[in-house]
Amino acid sequence: MSGTVSASHILLMYAGSMRSSATRSRDDALAQMKDLKAQIDDGADFADLARSHSDCPSGTDGGDLGSFGKGQMVKEFQDAAFALEVGATSDVVETDFGYHLIQRTG
């Protein structure tokens, strides 16, 4: 395993998640994220969905986070990103910031 990965993500924050201004409930965020995952599994473009739905500023870049090494992301996010094959999309990952879908790009 290399020391860095490249990934994109979609983040849905909810009321009470870290740095969140979102008003959706945690349950609503999870339901929406599961719907986005189903769309991706059915062939929807990850970057298009990130631009339309992500609460992270990276959404304007299709969710692209670039490359990062271990220790640069919160543990749950890092573990999921490093475990993916290139081109694969994670199941829903929860961190203190909300719910993520992560697509490993390199």
C-alpha positions in Angstrom: 0.0 0.0 0.0 1.4 3.4 -1.0 1.7 6.2 1.4 -0.9 8.4 -0.3 -4.2 8.0 -2.1 -6.3 10.3 -4.3 -10.0 10.5 -3.7 -13.2 12.5 -4.2 -16.1 12.6 -1.8 -19.6 13.7 -1.3 -20.3 15.1 2.2 -23.8 15.6 3.6 -23.8 17.4 6.9 -26.6 17.4 9.4 -27.8 19.5 12.2 -25.2 19.0 15.0 -22.4 17.7 12.9 -19.0 19.4 13.2 -18.8 22.8 11.4 -22.3 22.2 10.0 -24.8 24.9 9.0 -27.1 22.2 7.7 -30.7 22.0 9.0 -31.4 18.4 7.8 -31.7 15.8 10.4 -29.1 13.0 10.8 -31.7 10.5 9.5 -32.5 12.7 6.5 -28.8 13.0 5.7 -28.3 9.2 5.9 -31.4 8.6 3.7 -30.2 11.1 1.1 -26.7 9.6 1.1 -28.1 6.1 0.6 -30.1 7.4 -2.4 -26.9 9.0 -3.8 -25.0 5.7 -3.4 -27.8 3.8 -5.2 -27.6 6.3 -8.1 -23.8 5.8 -8.3 -24.2 2.1 -8.2 -26.7 2.5 -11.1 -24.1 4.4 -13.2 -24.6 8.0 -12.2 -21.5 10.2 -12.4 -19.9 10.7 -9.0 -18.6 14.2 -9.9 -22.0 15.4 -11.1 -23.6 14.2 -7.9 -20.9 15.9 -5.8 -21.4 19.2 -7.6 -25.2 19.0 -7.0 -25.3 17.6 -3.5 -22.1 17.9 -1.5 -21.9 20.2 1.5 -18.1 20.4 1.1 -16.4 23.2 -0.8 -14.7 20.4 -2.9 -18.1 19.8 -4.4 -17.5 22.5 -7.0 -14.6 20.4 -8.2 -16.7 17.3 -8.4 -15.7 16.3 -4.9 -12.0 16.1 -5.7 -9.8 16.2 -2.6 -6.5 15.5 -4.5 -3.9 13.3 -2.8 -3.5 12.8 0.9 -1.4 10.7 3.2 -2.2 8.9 6.4 -2.9 11.2 9.3 -4.3 14.0 7.1 -7.9 13.0 7.3 -10.1 11.8 10.2 -9.5 8.1 10.9 -12.9 6.8 9.6 -12.4 8.7 6.3 -8.8 7.7 6.0 -9.5 4.0 6.7 -12.2 3.9 4.1 -10.3 5.7 1.4 -7.1 3.5 1.8 -9.2 0.3 1.8 -10.8 1.1 -1.6 -9.6 -0.1 -5.0 -8.9 2.7 -7.5 -12.2 3.5 -9.1 -14.3 2.1 -6.3 -16.9 4.0 -4.3 -17.3 3.4 -0.6 -20.5 2.6 1.3 -21.7 5.4 3.5 -18.9 6.5 6.0 -19.8 8.6 9.1 -17.4 11.0 10.6 -17.9 14.0 13.0 -18.5 16.1 9.9 -21.4 14.1 8.6 -21.9 11.3 6.0 -19.5 10.7 3.2 -19.3 8.7 0.0 -15.7 8.3 -1.0 -14.5 7.4 -4.5 -10.8 6.5 -4.8 -9.3 8.1 -7.9 -5.6 7.1 -7.4 
